[in-house]
Amino acid sequence: SDLLWQQQGKIEIANDLRKLVTLNHVVRRDLFVSRKGGSDVASLTIHVAVATEMWDKLTLPQAQIMDVGCGTGALMAVFIELVASKCNGCKVEGIEYDSDLAAWAPLFLQELIENGQRFFGPLQKPPELQTAMQQVSYSVTHMDATAWNSDTSLDGTYDVINVGFAILEGALKPAWKQALKVGGKLVVPLCTTTPPSLVDNRCTAKYHIFYGGDSQEPYKLDV
């Protein structure tokens, strides 16, 4: 809500991000008609909330960012643009279970970055922003999210981890949180009832923020 952004002193960021034209919208409208309706966690409102909540981490020059269940790469696109201006060794990664999306997302991201289209704000990027975005390292890997970091090799690596699908609280993988740096943020939608109340095989969920290193108690994102 606007009140939330005002309380956090980020109203200008929120207003800019409301202008996002996400890849998910394009994909659902033009390519995957059978999936129309999609998932609430891929909505414009949620992209606004997640990106704004992670703003302090996205402005770190060496920010390491992971989108677990990245789908078409819509939120990755937002992250790439937001980290670009201060990036110095930053990286934006995604993993996706759907092999078709995992293969297609990086190609679409590359096309949008190279042709100068913005993901929010005016449709045409300033030349300096386009150049900066081309320097951001990004990748999408085809794999099962439940297996990610199961070998603990990525412990303490990430400043931001977003989970792009709703899960039961008991299904939250400790390995996801372990992959955070101390003070890093994991944002994940948790189903609000047990057993989950399903509509069209989807649960009603509330976003929760968890911190790396148990530096703070988890809290709910008001969206």
N, C-alpha and C positions, 0 to 999 in steps of 0.2 A: 504494500500500500504506500501512498505518498507519505503518510505519517512516518512509516518506518524509514524511508530514505531521508526525510528531514531530520529525524532523530539521530541518524548516523552521519549527518553532514554531507550527504552524497547525492543530493537532489539533482545536481547537474549531470552526474554520471547516469543516474536512472533515466533522466529525460532523454539523453543520447541513446541509451541502450533500448529504449522503447521503439526506436526507429529500425531495429534490426530486421533484416529480411533473411531468415535462416534457411540453410540448405534443406532442413527437414521439411519446411513448407513447400519448397519446390519439388522435392522428391515425392511427397505424398500427393501433391496436386497432379504432377505430370507423369510419374513413372510407376508408382506403386498404388494404383487405384484400389486394389484389393485390401490395402491397409488403411484406407481413408478413415479418418477419425483419430488414428494414432494414439499416442500415449500422452497424458497430461505432463509428464516429466520432460517432454520435448517441446513444450509450448513456449511461445515468446515470453510470457510472464515469468516462467521458470528460468529461462536463460538470463533475463534481466536480474532476477533475484540472486542466482548463483554467481554471475559475473560481478555484481556489486558487492556481494558478501566477500568475495575473494580478492577484492581490489588491492588490499594492502600487500598481498602476496604476489599478485600479478605485476606489480611495479618493481619487484626485486630484479636487479640486472641479471642474476643467474637463476631466475625462477625455473624450477623443474615441475612440470604440470602433467598430470595423467587424467585422461577421461576414460573411465571403465564402462564399456558398453557405449562406445562413441557413435554408433549408428552411421549416419551420413556425414558426420564430422561437423555438424552445425555449431556446437558449442566450442569445438576446437577452433573453428574459424573466428569466433569471437575472441577466444584466448590469444590467438596469434596476433590479431590486430592490437589488442590491449597491451601485450608484452613488448611489441616491436620497438616502441620509441626508446625504451631503456634497456633493451636486451643486450647482454654481453656474456654470452655463454648459456643463455636460456634455452629450454627445449619444451615442446608441446607434443605429448604422445597420446595415442588412443589405442584401445584394444576393442575388438568387435567379434562376436561369435558368428554372425552371419557372414559367410565367406564372400558373397556378392558385394555387400556393403563395405566389407574390409578392403576389397580390391578397388572399389569405385571411389570411396571417400577421398583418398589422397590425390587422385587424379583431378577430382573436382576442386579440391582445395588449391592445387597447383594452378589450375586454370583461372580461378578467381583472383588469386594473388598476382599472377602474371598479367592479367588483362586490366588491372587497375580498378576493379570493382571493390567498393567498400562493403563491409558487413553491417555497419550502422552509420548514421549521419548521411552527409551528401554522398551520392552514388559514386562519385569519382574521387579517388584518394589524391591528396597532395603528393607530388613526386617523391618528397623525402620520406613520407610514410610508406609508400609503395616500395621504395628501396630498402627501408628498414625491415618490412615484412618479408622480403625475399631473403633476408639474412637469418630469419628465425628457423631453427632446425625443428622439423616435425616428422612424425611417422605414425602409421596405423598398422597394427599387428593383428592377424587373425588368430584368436585363441579364446578359450573358455574363461570368462572372468573369475569363476570360482577357483580356478587353478593358478591365477596370477599371484606371484610372489610366494607360492606355497613352499618354495625352497629357501625363503628368507634372504635371497641374494640381493634384493632391492631394499632391505630395511634401511630406514633413515635417509632415503633418497629424495623424496618429493615435498615440495612446499604446498601443493594443491593436488588433491585427488577428488574427482567428481565421479559419483556412481549414477549412471544414466537409466536406472530402472529401479522400481520399488521392490523391497524385500521385507520378509518378516525380521523382527529384531533379532531373533535367535539365529537367523541365517547370515548375520553380519560377520564377515570373515576377519579374524584377528590379523591375518596377514596384510589386509588392506591398511589398517591403522598402523601396523608396524612399518609400513613403507614410508610413512611420514617422517620428515625431519622434526626435531623438537620445536613445537609451536606451529607446525604445519597444520593445514586444515583438510579434513575429510568431510565431504558433504554427501549425504545419502538419504533417500526417501524411505522411511520405514512405515510399513502398514500399521494403521492406527488401532486395529482391533485384532484380537486373537480368539478364534480363527479369523482370518481376514474376511471382511465384508466385500464380496466381489460383485462388480457390475461389468458385464462384457469381459469377464475373466481378468479384470483389473481391480486391485484393491485401492481403497482410499488411503493415501499416505501423507505423512508429514515429514518435511525435510529436517534432518538433524545434523548438527555440526559437531565433529569430534576433533580433538587436538592431539597432535603428536607429542609423545613424552608425558601424557597425562598432565600437561601444564595448566589446563583448565577443565572445568566440568563441561560435558556436552550440553548443547542447548538447541532449541527448536528455532528454525527460520520461519518468520511470520509471513508465509505465502500460501 
